[in-house]
Amino acid sequence: MGTETTLNLDPFTSSYTFHDLTEVADQEVGTYCIPSRSDQAAIDSIQQPNYLFQMTVADEHGINATGLSNALKQLRKDPKTDAELFFVVPPDQYPRWRKKQEYTGRSDSKVLRTVKQRVIKLPLQTWAHSLRFRAV
């Protein structure tokens, strides 16, 4: 996925559990939004205004294009700012994540081109304490 850099994410100011993706649009900047169900398409969580997270222990993870497009519509980002999709992986998987992940399904490719894909390494024991995830 390109060169390795250090990125400082803004801290979460609050968290919100949503039942319907449209509820995310009403949340303030800095709010970490977690779906109440584990089958949310394309993402596992969102932080307003422009961060999307997908947790996985797999070597690669296809992106549900329709699900991602629906999630992007709920972001409160500046139109000039790209959304960022973070694949959160355990440290042993991190070296294997070197290419952009493929989109599956149909959606507006112009919208999806504005999404930057990134990968973050995070120890599994941290996931249980700070982020909701599911194995795929």
N, C-alpha and C positions, 0 to 999 in steps of 0.2 A: 504494500500500500504506500510505498514511497519511503522517504527518509524519516528517521526517528527523531522526534523533537519532544521537548517538554511542553506540556500544555497545562496551564492552571485553569481549572474549571471554577466558575463562580460557586460559592457554597450554597447549599440549599437553605432557603429562609424558612420554609415550611413544607409539609407534605400533605397530599390530598389523595384519597382513594376514590377513583371514579368508576361508575357503573356503565356509563355510556361515554364514548370518546368525545362527544360534543361538549361535555362538561369541562374539558381541559381548557377550552378557549376562554373561559371565565376566570381562570386562575391567574394570580399575580405573577410578575416576573420573579424568578427565583424559586417558585413552587415546584417541588418534585412530585410528579403525578404518577400514581401506580394504579393499574387496572385491578378491579375487584376479582376478575376472573383470570385464569392463567392462559386463556386461549385468544388473547388480543392479537390480531394479525399484524405482523411485521415488527412490532416493538414490544418491549417489556416494560418500559417506563419512559417518561418525558419530563424534561425540566424546561419550564418557560424561561426565556422566549424562543430558544432555537436548538435545544439538545434532545436527541432521541437515543435511547439505549436498547440494545439487544444483547442479552447475556447468552453465552453458549460455551460448551466444552468441546465442540466439534472443530475439525480442521478447517471447515468452511461452512458458510451458512447462506443459502439463497435468501433473497429479499422479496417478500410478497409486495409487488408493485402497487396493487390496489390498496392494500392495507397501509403502506407507507404514504401514498397520496392522501388518504383520508386523515392520517395523523398530521401530515404537513399542514392541512387546512386549519388545524386547531392551534397552531403556533402563533404567538403574538410578536413575531420578529419583524424587524425593519425589512421592507421588501428588497433593499439593497444588500442584505446580509444573507449568506447561505445558511441553510439548516445543516446540522452536523449529526450524522448517524454514527454512534459509537458501538462497536462490537466489544463487549467486555468479556475477556477470556482469562483463564488461569495462566500463570507465568510460563508453564511448560508448553502451552499452545502458542504463545505469543510469537516465537520465531517463525512459525509456519504460516502466519498471516501476512503474506507479502503482496497479494493482489486484490483488486477490487472485487467485491462479491457481485454475483449476477442477479439481475432482477427476474422474477418469475411472474407469469400472468401479464395482463394488459393494463396499461395506464398511460397517462400523458407523459411522454418521454421528456418534453420540455421542462416540466415540473421536476422530474427526477434528476435532471442534469444539474439542478441547483443544490443537490445534497452532497456534502463532502462526507466520504466514508473514512472513519478512523478506527483504530483498534487500541484498547486499553488493557494492560495486564493488571489483574487484581487477584490476590490469593482467595481461594474458595472460602476459607473460614471468614473472610471479610464480607463476602456476599451474603452470608446468612445473617449478619448483623446490620448491614447497611442497605442492601439492595435486594429486592425480590427478583428471583430468577427461576427459570425452568431449563432443564437439560433438553437438548434436541438431538 
